[in-house]
Amino acid sequence: MSGSSGGNSGGKKKARIEIIPLIDVIFFLLATFVLFTLSLNTPQGVPVVLPQADSGVERETAGTATVSVTEQGSLAWDKEFVDLNEFLNRLKAYYVSNPEGRILINGDDNAPFNQAIYVFDEARKAGFKKIFIETQVRAISR
């Protein structure tokens, strides 16, 4: 035939799946999920040295207000230092807006025990049913 120019006689190209771009996309998705997962466990309170425990479990930060008790006994609500009256006001307001919410007590290892009990007790009086104390997993020594 005089009008055809090319070696492909049928006119159809054979479909191919390029594997290299597919691998790139999969690695990108994997890296995205890893970074997202790492961002889920960022501390919500002020930096404190957490007490160690053997029975710790992963925490879920969604719907959680973090109350930090520092070594000096001062309180912080989600990284913002507050006095006792402001703490009580925020606790009540958080319960009104989120009655199924959780309170996470993020206390320093050397914090006064009575201050952590005060936070726990006030959260219960406000009506919260889910109150947690954040710890770090104790390193196993052999």
N, C-alpha and C positions, 0 to 999 in steps of 0.2 A: 504494500500500500504506500502510495506516494505521500500522503498527508501526515503520517505518524512520525513523530520524532521522539524517540526514547526507547529504552529497552523493555519497558513494562508493557507487555502485550494485553493484559486484561484491563488496564486502566485503574485497578483498585490497589491501594497500598495495604500491606499487611499491618495490622494493629500491633503495637508493641507497648509494653509497660516498662517505663524507665524506673529502675529500682533505686538509683542514687538520690533523686529528689524525694522519693518516698521515705528513705532512711533519714534524710535531713528533717523532714516534717515530723517524723516520729521522735527523733531526738529533741527537737524543739518542744514538742508537747510534753515529753518526759521532764525536761528541764523546767518548764512552766509549772507542772504539777509539784515537783520537788520544792521549788521556791515558794509556791503557794502554801504547801504543807508546813514548811519551816516558819512562815509568817503567822500561822495559826497559834503557835505556842509562845508568842512574845509576851513578856510580863506586862501586865496592865497597871501595876502599882509602882511606887517608888522603889529604887534599888535597895534591897535588904538582904542580909545573909539568912537564908531560910534554914529552919531546923531540919535535921535529917530524920527519915523514917524508913522502915523496911516495907511498909504496906502501901506506899503511894501509888496512885493511879493517874492516868492522863486527865487533864482538865479540859473542859470545853468553855471557851471564852464568850461564846454568843449568849446574850441575855444575862451576863454576869457583871456585877459591880464589884470592883476590887477595893477593899479597905486595907490600907497598910498601917502597921504599927511599927514605928521605928525603935531603935535602941534606946532613945531618950524618952519614949512613951508618947510621942506626938502621933497624930492621925493624919492620913492622907486618903482622899477619895479619888481613885483613878489618877494618880500622879499629881494631884493638887492638894497641898497641905491645907487642912481645915481645923478649926477649933471644935470643941465639943458641941456647941449649939448648932454650928453649920453642919456638922456630921449628922446630928439628929434630924435637922430639917431636910437634908438630902436623902437620908434613909426613908423618911416618911414620904417624900415626893417620889422617890423611886418605887416604893411599894404601891402608891396610887397609880403610877403610870405602868407598872409591870408587876402585878401581884404574884405571878408565877416565876418571877426572876430569881436569880441566885446571888448570894453574897459570898465572896471569896475573901477570907481573912489572910492577908499576906504579911505575917509578922516576922520581925527579926529574931534570930536565935537568942539574942540577949535582951529582948524587949521585956518589959515588966509583964508578968503573967496576968496580973489583975486587969491590965489595960486590954489584953486580948479577950479576956472573959467579959469585960464591959461591952466590947463591940459585939461579941456573940450574943450576949443577953439583950442588948438593945435591938439587934436584928430580929431576934425571936419576938420581942414585945411589939415590934412593928408589924409582925404577921408573917415573916418569911419562914418557909418550911425547909428550904434548901440552903444551908449554910455550910461552907467548906473551909478548911484550913489548909493552906498551901504549904507543902514541904518539898524537899528534894530527896531523891532516892539515895539512901546510904550506900556508899561503896563497899562492896563485899571484899573483906580482907581474908587472905588464906595463910 
